[in-house]
Amino acid sequence: MTPELLSSIAAALISLAASYLPGFAEWFAGLEARRKRLLMLGLLAASALTAYGLACAGYGTLFGLALTCDEAGLWTLARAFVAALAANQSAYLISRPARKEGHARETSPHAG
């Protein structure tokens, strides 16, 4: 599994949780837009750094992660992070529920 694919999957799951996971979705909806964006950025950075940490600890191969613990791995991680940002925003725009009042969807609260 490529780091880009893994990061994109993690980003989509984080976005779906922000839309539908009971408790978290309600809490997330109550945040101001800037805090939502920063939280998403932080969660995505944490997932990317976790993947790199797994690779450096020697556990990356257990998950089929094609990431090395060197400079080339850092550049791969940077590309994966950008892919994760794109997947996160796309998944949120596609998956978030419509407002209950039946009004049109508003601008993405965690879009950049």
ZITA-V732302 format. One record per pair of residues at least 24 apart in sequence whose C-alpha atoms are under 8 Angstrom apart, sorted by the first residue. I is the first residue (numbers start at 1). J is the second residue. D is the distance in whole Angstrom. If there is no record, write none. Layout:
[[I J D] [I J D]]
This chain:
[[1 63 8] [1 64 5] [1 65 5] [1 66 6] [2 65 6] [2 66 5] [2 67 7] [3 51 8] [3 65 6] [3 66 6] [3 67 6] [3 76 7] [3 77 7] [3 80 6] [4 76 8] [4 77 8] [4 79 7] [4 80 4] [4 81 7] [4 83 6] [4 84 7] [5 80 8] [7 44 8] [7 47 7] [7 48 6] [7 80 6] [7 81 7] [7 83 7] [7 84 5] [8 80 7] [8 83 6] [8 84 4] [8 85 8] [8 86 8] [8 87 5] [8 88 7] [9 84 8] [9 87 8] [10 44 8] [10 47 7] [10 84 7] [11 44 6] [11 84 5] [11 85 7] [11 87 6] [11 88 5] [12 84 8] [12 87 6] [12 88 5] [12 91 5] [12 92 8] [14 40 8] [14 43 8] [14 88 7] [15 88 6] [15 89 8] [15 91 6] [15 92 5] [16 91 7] [16 92 7] [16 95 7] [16 96 7] [19 92 7] [19 95 7] [19 96 5] [19 97 7] [20 96 8] [20 97 8] [32 109 8] [33 109 5] [33 110 6] [34 109 8] [34 110 7] [36 109 7] [36 110 5] [37 109 7] [37 110 4] [37 111 6] [37 112 7] [38 110 8] [40 110 7] [41 85 8] [44 81 7] [44 84 7] [44 85 7] [45 81 7] [48 77 7] [48 80 7] [48 81 6] [52 77 7]]
